[in-house]
Amino acid sequence: MRLVFAGTPEVAVPALDALIASDRHEVVAVVTRPDAPAGRGRRLVASPVAERAAEAGIEVLKPARPRDPDFQARLREIAPDCCPVVAYGALIPKDALAIPARGWVNLHFSLLPAWRGAAPVQHAVLAGDEVTGATTFELEAGLDSGPVYGVVTEEIRPTDTSGDLLTRLAFAGAGLLAATMDGIEDGTLQPKPQPAEGITLAPKIEVADAQVDWQAPALRVDRLVRACAPAPGAWTTFRGERLKLTDVVPVPDRTDLAPGALAAGKKSVLVGTGSHAVELRWVRPQGKKPMAGADWARGTRITEGERLGD
């Protein structure tokens, strides 16, 4: 089939690579978000998908909005059979959905209908799910509600961050998306409606949502830190400045610390929660690079009675 691939971040690149490598399909163009400012100089940088497509000599379309008439006119000229989508980052309007003969097929990183929305992996980690996966489904006007072509499952490990899990899902999902394109082409796959039960939503996790509540139990704190890594990054405050937490480990045998209270030793620093303590393995003070929690505590010279979150 003639394919137009839609995607933007690094997590979409494995799927694009899988389709480029296919001997059954031709990726004739890529749709991605416009170049965005990045780095200290805030210079405009192309998306990872745009860069990969350019390397492969594939036409790159960067509409400001998918409803732009010029973009839709070009898509009609290309006349794709199907448009596979991975983390494109914008809603596809109905008139654009109707252009490819076999529709748009989205690769979503959850087992639908669980965790519909922008942050399925983060919410799966935050909820303490033991298993997640990836789903290919027919894109329609509703939020991740279209009929399903196929799924793959993936275990969530006890120490997984969202970044760890998403990396594995990106590669497993790439194979699923390529197989879905094959099945659509040869007629062996027909999408099936999603179940009406088990729907959960996964809205984007904002910076405010990533603030640690030290009254919460240690298990909840650990999940929040892992769910928000690498972005937006869990955080708390200390001496009026923001302190990011990039790695914590529950310490079940320390129940003597009040929520937010600090206990700094030579090799570790602990903080109390609503249940037992957690060790701050890695932190990132405001305006500085990540560092080991023990190094931060030594340099900060924590005094008795100081707390996180005050």
Secondary structure as the mmCIF struct_conf table of DSSP 4:
data_model
#
loop_
_struct_conf.conf_type_id
_struct_conf.id
_struct_conf.beg_label_comp_id
_struct_conf.beg_label_asym_id
_struct_conf.beg_label_seq_id
_struct_conf.end_label_comp_id
_struct_conf.end_label_asym_id
_struct_conf.end_label_seq_id
STRN STRN1 ARG A 2 GLY A 7
BEND BEND1 PRO A 9 PRO A 9
HELX_RH_3T_P HELX_RH_3T_P1 GLU A 10 ALA A 12
HELX_RH_AL_P HELX_RH_AL_P1 VAL A 13 ALA A 21
BEND BEND2 ASP A 23 ARG A 24
STRN STRN2 GLU A 26 VAL A 31
HELX_LH_PP_P HELX_LH_PP_P1 ARG A 33 ASP A 35
STRN STRN3 ALA A 36 ALA A 38
TURN_TY1_P TURN_TY1_P1 GLY A 39 ARG A 42
STRN STRN4 ARG A 43 VAL A 45
HELX_RH_AL_P HELX_RH_AL_P2 PRO A 48 GLU A 55
TURN_TY1_P TURN_TY1_P2 ALA A 56 GLY A 57
STRN STRN5 GLU A 59 LEU A 61
BEND BEND3 ALA A 64 ARG A 65
TURN_TY1_P TURN_TY1_P3 PRO A 66 ARG A 67
HELX_RH_AL_P HELX_RH_AL_P3 PRO A 69 ILE A 78
BEND BEND4 ASP A 81 ASP A 81
STRN STRN6 CYS A 82 CYS A 82
STRN STRN7 CYS A 83 VAL A 86
BEND BEND5 ALA A 87 ALA A 87
BEND BEND6 ALA A 90 ALA A 90
HELX_LH_PP_P HELX_LH_PP_P2 LEU A 91 PRO A 93
HELX_RH_AL_P HELX_RH_AL_P4 LYS A 94 LEU A 97
TURN_TY1_P TURN_TY1_P4 ALA A 98 ALA A 98
BEND BEND7 ILE A 99 PRO A 100
TURN_TY1_P TURN_TY1_P5 ALA A 101 ARG A 102
STRN STRN8 TRP A 104 HIS A 108
BEND BEND8 PHE A 109 SER A 110
TURN_TY1_P TURN_TY1_P6 LEU A 112 TRP A 115
STRN STRN9 ARG A 116 ARG A 116
BEND BEND9 GLY A 117 ALA A 118
HELX_RH_AL_P HELX_RH_AL_P5 PRO A 120 ALA A 127
TURN_TY1_P TURN_TY1_P7 GLY A 128 GLY A 128
BEND BEND10 GLU A 130 GLU A 130
STRN STRN10 VAL A 131 GLU A 138
BEND BEND11 ALA A 141 ASP A 144
BEND BEND12 GLY A 146 GLY A 146
HELX_LH_PP_P HELX_LH_PP_P3 PRO A 147 PRO A 147
STRN STRN11 VAL A 148 GLU A 155
TURN_TY1_P TURN_TY1_P8 PRO A 158 THR A 159
HELX_RH_AL_P HELX_RH_AL_P6 SER A 162 ASP A 186
TURN_TY1_P TURN_TY1_P9 GLY A 187 GLY A 187
STRN STRN12 LYS A 192 LYS A 192
HELX_LH_PP_P HELX_LH_PP_P4 PRO A 193 PRO A 195
BEND BEND13 ALA A 196 GLU A 197
STRN STRN13 LEU A 201 LEU A 201
TURN_TY1_P TURN_TY1_P10 VAL A 207 VAL A 207
HELX_RH_3T_P HELX_RH_3T_P2 ALA A 208 ALA A 210
STRN STRN14 GLN A 211 GLN A 211
TURN_TY1_P TURN_TY1_P11 TRP A 214 GLN A 215
BEND BEND14 ALA A 216 ALA A 216
HELX_RH_AL_P HELX_RH_AL_P7 ALA A 218 ALA A 227
TURN_TY1_P TURN_TY1_P12 CYS A 228 PRO A 232
STRN STRN15 ALA A 234 PHE A 238
TURN_TY1_P TURN_TY1_P13 ARG A 239 GLY A 240
STRN STRN16 GLU A 241 VAL A 251
TURN_TY1_P TURN_TY1_P14 PRO A 252 ASP A 253
BEND BEND15 LEU A 257 LEU A 257
HELX_LH_PP_P HELX_LH_PP_P5 ALA A 258 ALA A 258
STRN STRN17 PRO A 259 PRO A 259
TURN_TY1_P TURN_TY1_P15 GLY A 260 GLY A 260
STRN STRN18 ALA A 261 ALA A 261
STRN STRN19 LEU A 262 ALA A 264
BEND BEND16 LYS A 266 LYS A 267
STRN STRN20 VAL A 269 VAL A 271
STRN STRN21 GLY A 272 GLY A 272
BEND BEND17 GLY A 274 HIS A 276
STRN STRN22 ALA A 277 PRO A 285
TURN_TY1_P TURN_TY1_P16 GLN A 286 GLY A 287
BEND BEND18 LYS A 288 LYS A 288
STRN STRN23 MET A 291 ALA A 292
HELX_RH_AL_P HELX_RH_AL_P8 GLY A 293 THR A 300
TURN_TY1_P TURN_TY1_P17 ARG A 301 ARG A 301
HELX_LH_PP_P HELX_LH_PP_P6 ILE A 302 THR A 303
TURN_TY1_P TURN_TY1_P18 GLU A 304 GLY A 305
STRN STRN24 ARG A 307 ARG A 307
TURN_TY1_P TURN_TY1_P19 LEU A 308 GLY A 309
#
